[in-house]
Amino acid sequence: MVNNDKKSLTKRNISFSPPDVGEQEAQEVKEALMSGWITTGPRTKKLENEIAKWFGVEKCACLNSQTACAETALRLLGIGQGDEVISCAYTYTSSCSVIEHVGAKIVLVDCQKDSYLIDYDAVEAAITTKTKAIIPIDLGGIPCDYDRLFKIVDRKKAIFQPSNDIQKAIGRIVICADTAHAFGSSWHGRMVGSIADFSSFSFHAVKNFTTAEGGALTWKKIPGIDSEEIYHRIQLLSLHGQNKDALAKTKLGSWEYDIKELGYKCNMTDMAAALGLVQFERYPELLAERKLINEAYDAAFKPMELEVMPHYTEEYTSTGHLYLVRIPGITSRQRNNIIIKMAEEGIVCNVHYKPLPMMTAYKALGFDIVDYPNSYERYHNLITLPNHTLMERKDVEYVIERFTEIVKTYLK
């Protein structure tokens, strides 16, 4: 995909991550709209079934965001006041805000040195008798070391204190993975979504696979717990605690319902699911196109001795969702200047992520970036390049050309 012609390419305008949707999606959404069924209904159920079948799990629940999925998992587990949940400082706030939402204590650990993923030794050291769950992040689509995480929680079984039936059935600290970026990733040949105890995916507009807003929650089979019961509880939590959704109430004589608990409102609509059903059909092709872009970037930037994100290895296959580049020897101010210069060339870049302890809300909780040196080291010289399936070959070549020219002036 790289143009060897040294002649400079004409200026182009390249967005960071627009949704790849077209006539197929528009037609399916129109059909959903005209069907008279636009809230949670048959299309949402179909999408859930397709995802569950793909991952090889018994059930999947589609909700209106990854955040809703992650919080629902914690509520299913009965996690709340007096409990602790461990996550990583190097992530977006949705990984950890859900811990605060349910009333538990956020326990942040650093990422590994020279990696964007959670520090497993730090996780093990942070576990106490109050620890109920760990939320690792498959950042950029790269799966965390699930094998190592399960070994850690198995070693800590003796101090685990379960507080509801699901926790008792699992019998150890629960792995509730933030798989927002990893819809289609695999670890040692197993699909992400079938490995962690609970996995929460994002279908937001900037993701590889989109329903505009939306997400999916999947879970492994839990001994002694019926997956249908878990699914039913998720429906209760997502629909005000109501024991029948709108589709069930359409059956003859089935108007009556009960409010079993004071639930929430975070269901997926059939309008969103309609978009997702077409995206699902196209998704293998979208992942393949994204891989080509990542490989073109790798071929250009590795020889420059820039640190790039390893999306495809013998251990795992990533979705290639984010293309992160670290530039050795530069300051955060220089990094910001590079982003500005790229913008002047018509190329929108980003940074994934500014560590949580640098954010006002997390500072107010007592977190300090000084305690997370690896996270700061990852962040301060990092740039996220545009990487999406609406990019044409010339777009990729243009990004490579301009980024190379700009960055070379900063390399020693």
C-alpha positions as CSV (number, residue, x, y, z in Angstrom):
1,M,0.0,0.0,0.0
2,V,3.0,2.3,0.2
3,N,3.9,4.5,-2.8
4,N,7.6,4.4,-3.6
5,D,7.4,7.5,-5.8
6,K,9.3,10.3,-3.9
7,K,7.1,13.0,-5.4
8,S,5.0,14.6,-2.6
9,L,1.3,13.7,-2.6
10,T,-1.4,16.3,-3.0
11,K,-2.8,17.6,0.3
12,R,-5.7,15.4,1.5
13,N,-8.2,15.7,4.4
14,I,-8.3,12.6,6.6
15,S,-10.6,12.3,9.6
16,F,-9.5,10.3,12.6
17,S,-12.2,7.6,12.8
18,P,-15.5,8.1,10.9
19,P,-18.0,5.3,10.9
20,D,-17.9,2.9,7.9
21,V,-21.6,2.7,7.0
22,G,-23.3,2.7,3.6
23,E,-26.4,1.9,1.6
24,Q,-26.7,-1.6,3.1
25,E,-26.9,-0.3,6.6
26,A,-29.2,2.5,5.6
27,Q,-31.6,0.1,3.9
28,E,-31.7,-2.2,7.0
29,V,-32.3,0.7,9.3
30,K,-35.0,2.0,7.0
31,E,-36.7,-1.4,7.1
32,A,-36.5,-1.4,10.9
33,L,-38.0,2.1,11.0
34,M,-40.9,1.2,8.6
35,S,-41.6,-2.1,10.4
36,G,-43.1,-0.2,13.3
37,W,-40.7,-1.9,15.7
38,I,-37.9,0.4,16.6
39,T,-37.1,-0.3,20.2
40,T,-35.8,-3.6,21.6
41,G,-37.2,-6.3,19.5
42,P,-36.5,-9.1,16.9
43,R,-33.4,-7.4,15.4
44,T,-31.8,-6.9,18.8
45,K,-32.4,-10.6,19.6
46,K,-31.0,-11.7,16.3
47,L,-27.8,-9.6,16.8
48,E,-27.4,-11.1,20.3
49,N,-27.7,-14.6,18.8
50,E,-25.2,-14.0,16.0
51,I,-22.6,-12.6,18.5
52,A,-23.1,-15.5,20.9
53,K,-22.7,-18.0,18.1
54,W,-19.6,-16.3,16.8
55,F,-17.9,-16.3,20.2
56,G,-19.1,-19.8,21.1
57,V,-20.9,-18.7,24.3
58,E,-24.4,-19.6,25.4
59,K,-25.8,-16.0,25.6
60,C,-25.1,-12.4,24.7
61,A,-26.9,-9.3,25.9
62,C,-26.8,-6.1,23.7
63,L,-27.2,-2.8,25.6
64,N,-26.8,0.8,24.7
65,S,-23.1,1.1,25.6
66,Q,-20.0,-0.7,26.7
67,T,-20.3,1.3,30.0
68,A,-23.8,-0.1,30.6
69,C,-22.5,-3.6,29.9
70,A,-19.5,-3.2,32.3
71,E,-21.7,-1.7,35.1
72,T,-24.3,-4.4,34.6
73,A,-21.7,-7.1,35.1
74,L,-20.7,-5.5,38.4
75,R,-24.3,-5.3,39.5
76,L,-24.9,-9.0,38.6
77,L,-22.1,-9.8,40.9
78,G,-23.5,-7.8,43.7
79,I,-20.4,-5.6,43.9
80,G,-20.9,-2.4,45.9
81,Q,-20.1,-0.6,49.2
82,G,-17.1,-2.0,51.0
83,D,-15.8,-3.9,47.9
84,E,-12.7,-3.2,45.8
85,V,-12.2,-3.6,42.1
86,I,-8.8,-3.4,40.5
87,S,-8.1,-1.8,37.1
88,C,-5.4,0.0,35.2
89,A,-4.4,3.7,35.2
90,Y,-3.8,3.6,31.5
91,T,-7.3,3.6,30.0
92,Y,-10.4,5.6,29.3
93,T,-12.6,6.6,32.2
94,S,-15.4,4.1,31.4
95,S,-13.2,1.3,32.5
96,C,-13.3,2.6,36.1
97,S,-16.2,5.0,36.4
98,V,-18.5,1.9,36.7
99,I,-16.7,0.9,39.8
100,E,-17.6,4.2,41.4
101,H,-21.2,3.9,40.1
102,V,-21.8,0.8,42.0
103,G,-20.3,2.2,45.2
104,A,-17.1,0.1,45.3
105,K,-13.6,1.4,45.7
106,I,-11.5,2.0,42.6
107,V,-8.0,0.4,43.0
108,L,-5.7,1.6,40.2
109,V,-2.5,-0.1,39.3
110,D,0.1,0.9,36.7
111,C,0.6,-0.5,33.2
112,Q,3.6,-2.7,32.6
113,K,6.9,-1.0,31.6
114,D,7.1,-0.9,27.8
115,S,3.5,-2.0,27.4
116,Y,0.0,-0.4,27.4
117,L,-1.5,-3.4,29.3
118,I,-2.1,-3.8,33.0
119,D,0.9,-4.8,35.2
120,Y,0.1,-8.3,36.4
121,D,2.6,-8.2,39.3
122,A,1.0,-5.0,40.5
123,V,-2.5,-6.6,40.2
124,E,-1.5,-9.5,42.4
125,A,0.1,-7.2,45.0
126,A,-3.1,-5.0,45.1
127,I,-5.4,-7.9,45.9
128,T,-7.0,-7.9,49.4
129,T,-9.9,-9.7,51.1
130,K,-12.1,-6.9,49.8
131,T,-11.2,-7.5,46.1
132,K,-14.2,-8.8,44.2
133,A,-13.2,-8.2,40.6
134,I,-10.4,-7.1,38.2
135,I,-11.1,-5.1,35.1
136,P,-8.2,-5.5,32.6
137,I,-8.3,-3.6,29.3
138,D,-7.7,-5.0,25.9
139,L,-6.3,-1.7,24.7
140,G,-6.4,-1.0,21.0
141,G,-7.7,-4.5,20.4
142,I,-4.7,-6.3,21.9
143,P,-5.8,-9.0,24.4
144,C,-4.3,-9.0,27.9
145,D,-2.6,-12.1,29.2
146,Y,-5.8,-13.9,30.3
147,D,-3.8,-17.0,31.3
148,R,-1.7,-15.0,33.7
149,L,-4.7,-13.2,35.2
150,F,-6.5,-16.5,35.9
151,K,-3.4,-17.9,37.5
152,I,-3.3,-14.9,39.8
153,V,-6.9,-15.1,40.9
154,D,-6.6,-18.9,41.4
155,R,-3.6,-18.3,43.7
156,K,-5.8,-15.9,45.7
157,K,-8.8,-18.2,46.1
158,A,-8.1,-18.7,49.8
159,I,-8.7,-15.0,50.7
160,F,-11.7,-14.5,48.4
161,Q,-14.9,-13.6,50.3
162,P,-17.9,-14.0,48.0
163,S,-21.0,-12.0,48.7
164,N,-23.7,-13.4,46.3
165,D,-24.6,-16.6,44.5
166,I,-22.7,-15.9,41.3
167,Q,-19.5,-15.0,43.2
168,K,-19.9,-18.2,45.2
169,A,-20.3,-20.2,42.1
170,I,-17.2,-18.7,40.5
171,G,-15.3,-19.1,43.7
172,R,-12.6,-16.5,43.1
173,I,-12.0,-12.9,42.1
174,V,-13.9,-12.3,38.9
175,I,-12.3,-11.2,35.6
176,C,-14.6,-8.5,34.1
177,A,-12.6,-7.5,31.0
178,D,-13.0,-4.2,29.2
179,T,-13.1,-5.5,25.7
180,A,-14.4,-2.3,24.1
181,H,-11.7,-2.4,21.4
182,A,-11.5,-6.2,21.0
183,F,-14.6,-7.2,19.0
184,G,-12.9,-9.9,16.9
185,S,-9.6,-10.3,18.7
186,S,-8.4,-13.7,19.7
187,W,-5.9,-15.0,22.4
188,H,-4.2,-18.4,21.9
189,G,-6.9,-19.2,19.3
190,R,-9.8,-18.4,21.6
191,M,-12.2,-15.5,20.8
192,V,-12.1,-12.6,23.2
193,G,-15.6,-12.6,24.6
194,S,-15.4,-16.3,25.5
195,I,-12.3,-16.1,27.8
196,A,-13.0,-13.6,30.7
197,D,-15.8,-14.3,33.1
198,F,-17.5,-11.2,31.7
199,S,-16.6,-9.2,28.6
200,S,-17.9,-5.8,27.7
201,F,-17.7,-4.6,24.1
202,S,-18.3,-1.2,22.6
203,F,-20.2,-0.5,19.3
204,H,-19.7,3.3,19.5
205,A,-19.5,5.3,16.3
206,V,-15.6,5.3,16.3
207,K,-15.3,1.6,16.8
208,N,-14.4,-1.0,14.1
209,F,-18.0,-2.4,14.4
210,T,-20.7,0.2,15.1
211,T,-24.4,0.4,16.0
212,A,-23.9,4.2,16.5
213,E,-24.2,3.8,20.2
214,G,-24.3,0.3,21.8
215,G,-22.4,-2.5,23.3
216,A,-22.5,-6.2,24.1
217,L,-22.0,-8.2,27.3
218,T,-20.9,-11.8,27.1
219,W,-19.9,-14.3,29.8
220,K,-18.5,-17.8,30.3
221,K,-20.6,-20.6,31.5
222,I,-20.7,-20.5,35.3
223,P,-21.0,-23.9,37.1
224,G,-24.4,-24.2,38.8
225,I,-25.7,-20.9,37.2
226,D,-28.2,-21.0,34.3
227,S,-27.1,-18.6,31.6
228,E,-30.8,-17.9,30.8
229,E,-31.2,-16.7,34.4
230,I,-28.2,-14.3,33.9
231,Y,-29.7,-13.1,30.7
232,H,-33.1,-12.6,32.3
233,R,-31.5,-10.6,35.1
234,I,-29.7,-8.4,32.6
235,Q,-33.0,-7.7,30.9
236,L,-34.5,-6.7,34.3
237,L,-31.6,-4.4,35.1
238,S,-31.7,-2.7,31.6
239,L,-35.5,-2.2,31.5
240,H,-36.4,-0.6,34.9
241,G,-36.6,-4.0,36.6
242,Q,-39.7,-4.9,34.4
243,N,-40.2,-8.6,33.9
244,K,-41.4,-8.3,30.3
245,D,-39.9,-6.4,27.5
246,A,-42.1,-4.7,24.9
247,L,-41.8,-7.7,22.5
248,A,-43.0,-10.1,25.1
249,K,-46.0,-7.8,26.0
250,T,-47.2,-8.0,22.4
251,K,-48.3,-11.6,22.8
252,L,-52.1,-12.0,23.1
253,G,-53.3,-11.3,26.6
254,S,-49.8,-10.6,27.8
255,W,-50.1,-6.9,28.7
256,E,-49.6,-7.4,32.4
257,Y,-46.1,-7.1,33.9
258,D,-44.3,-6.6,37.2
259,I,-41.5,-4.5,38.5
260,K,-39.2,-7.0,40.2
261,E,-36.5,-4.4,41.2
262,L,-35.7,-0.7,40.8
263,G,-33.6,-1.2,37.6
264,Y,-32.1,1.1,35.0
265,K,-32.7,2.0,31.3
266,C,-30.0,1.0,29.0
267,N,-31.4,-1.4,26.4
268,M,-30.4,-1.5,22.8
269,T,-33.0,-0.5,20.2
270,D,-33.8,-2.4,17.0
271,M,-32.7,0.7,15.0
272,A,-29.2,0.3,16.4
273,A,-29.3,-3.5,16.0
274,A,-30.4,-3.2,12.4
275,L,-27.2,-1.2,11.7
276,G,-25.2,-3.9,13.6
277,L,-26.7,-6.8,11.7
278,V,-25.3,-5.4,8.4
279,Q,-22.0,-4.5,10.0
280,F,-21.8,-8.1,11.3
281,E,-22.1,-9.4,7.7
282,R,-19.4,-7.0,6.5
283,Y,-17.1,-7.4,9.6
284,P,-14.6,-10.0,8.3
285,E,-13.9,-7.8,5.3
286,L,-13.6,-4.7,7.6
287,L,-11.0,-6.4,9.8
288,A,-9.0,-7.5,6.8
289,E,-8.9,-4.0,5.4
290,R,-7.8,-2.6,8.8
291,K,-5.0,-5.2,9.0
292,L,-3.7,-4.0,5.6
293,I,-3.5,-0.4,6.9
294,N,-1.7,-1.5,10.1
295,E,0.8,-3.5,8.1
296,A,1.5,-0.6,5.8
297,Y,2.1,1.7,8.8
298,D,4.4,-1.0,10.3
299,A,6.5,-1.3,7.2
300,A,7.0,2.5,7.1
301,F,7.6,3.2,10.7
302,K,9.5,0.3,12.1
303,P,12.6,1.1,10.1
304,M,12.6,4.6,11.7
305,E,12.9,2.9,15.1
306,L,9.5,4.3,16.2
307,E,7.7,2.1,18.7
308,V,4.5,0.8,17.1
309,M,1.7,-1.3,18.6
310,P,2.1,-5.0,17.9
311,H,-1.3,-6.0,16.6
312,Y,-0.6,-9.4,15.1
313,T,1.6,-12.0,16.8
314,E,1.8,-15.8,17.3
315,E,0.0,-15.4,20.7
316,Y,-2.9,-13.2,19.6
317,T,-4.7,-11.5,16.8
318,S,-5.9,-7.9,17.4
319,T,-8.7,-6.1,15.8
320,G,-6.2,-3.4,14.9
321,H,-8.5,-0.8,16.4
322,L,-5.9,1.8,17.3
323,Y,-2.5,2.5,15.7
324,L,-0.3,3.9,18.5
325,V,3.2,5.3,17.7
326,R,5.7,6.4,20.3
327,I,8.5,8.8,19.3
328,P,11.7,8.3,21.3
329,G,13.2,11.3,23.0
330,I,10.5,13.9,22.6
331,T,8.5,15.8,25.3
332,S,4.7,16.0,25.6
333,R,4.9,19.6,24.2
334,Q,6.8,18.4,21.1
335,R,4.3,15.6,20.7
336,N,1.5,18.1,20.8
337,N,3.3,20.2,18.2
338,I,3.5,17.2,15.9
339,I,-0.2,16.7,16.2
340,I,-0.8,20.3,15.3
341,K,1.5,20.1,12.3
342,M,-0.3,16.9,11.1
343,A,-3.6,18.8,11.5
344,E,-2.2,21.6,9.3
345,E,-1.6,18.9,6.7
346,G,-5.2,17.9,6.9
347,I,-4.6,14.8,9.1
348,V,-6.5,14.4,12.4
349,C,-4.5,12.5,15.1
350,N,-5.3,11.7,18.7
351,V,-3.8,10.4,21.9
352,H,-4.9,7.1,23.6
353,Y,-4.8,7.8,26.5
354,K,-4.1,10.5,29.0
355,P,-3.8,8.4,32.1
356,L,-6.7,8.6,34.6
357,P,-4.6,10.0,37.5
358,M,-4.0,13.1,35.4
359,M,-7.8,13.8,35.2
360,T,-9.5,16.1,37.6
361,A,-12.1,13.6,38.8
362,Y,-9.5,11.0,39.6
363,K,-7.2,13.6,41.3
364,A,-10.2,14.4,43.5
365,L,-10.3,10.7,44.5
366,G,-6.7,10.9,45.6
367,F,-4.9,9.5,42.6
368,D,-1.5,11.0,41.5
369,I,0.3,10.4,38.3
370,V,3.6,10.3,40.2
371,D,2.5,6.8,41.4
372,Y,2.1,5.6,37.9
373,P,5.4,6.2,36.1
374,N,4.9,3.6,33.4
375,S,1.6,5.1,32.4
376,Y,3.1,8.6,32.1
377,E,6.0,7.2,30.1
378,R,3.6,5.6,27.7
379,Y,1.6,8.7,27.3
380,H,4.0,11.7,27.0
381,N,5.4,10.9,23.6
382,L,2.5,9.0,22.1
383,I,0.4,9.8,19.0
384,T,-2.6,7.8,17.6
385,L,-2.7,7.9,13.8
386,P,-5.9,7.7,11.8
387,N,-6.7,4.1,11.0
388,H,-10.1,3.3,9.6
389,T,-11.6,1.4,6.6
390,L,-12.8,4.5,4.8
391,M,-9.1,5.4,4.1
392,E,-8.1,4.9,0.5
393,R,-4.6,3.7,-0.5
394,K,-3.6,7.3,-1.3
395,D,-4.8,8.4,2.2
396,V,-2.5,5.8,3.9
397,E,0.4,6.8,1.7
398,Y,-0.3,10.5,2.5
399,V,-0.3,9.9,6.3
400,I,2.9,7.9,6.0
401,E,4.6,10.6,3.9
402,R,3.6,13.6,6.1
403,F,4.2,11.8,9.4
404,T,7.6,10.7,8.3
405,E,8.6,14.1,7.2
406,I,7.4,15.8,10.4
407,V,8.8,13.3,12.8
408,K,12.2,13.1,11.2
409,T,12.9,16.6,12.4
410,Y,12.4,15.5,16.0
411,L,14.6,12.3,15.8
412,K,18.1,12.5,17.2
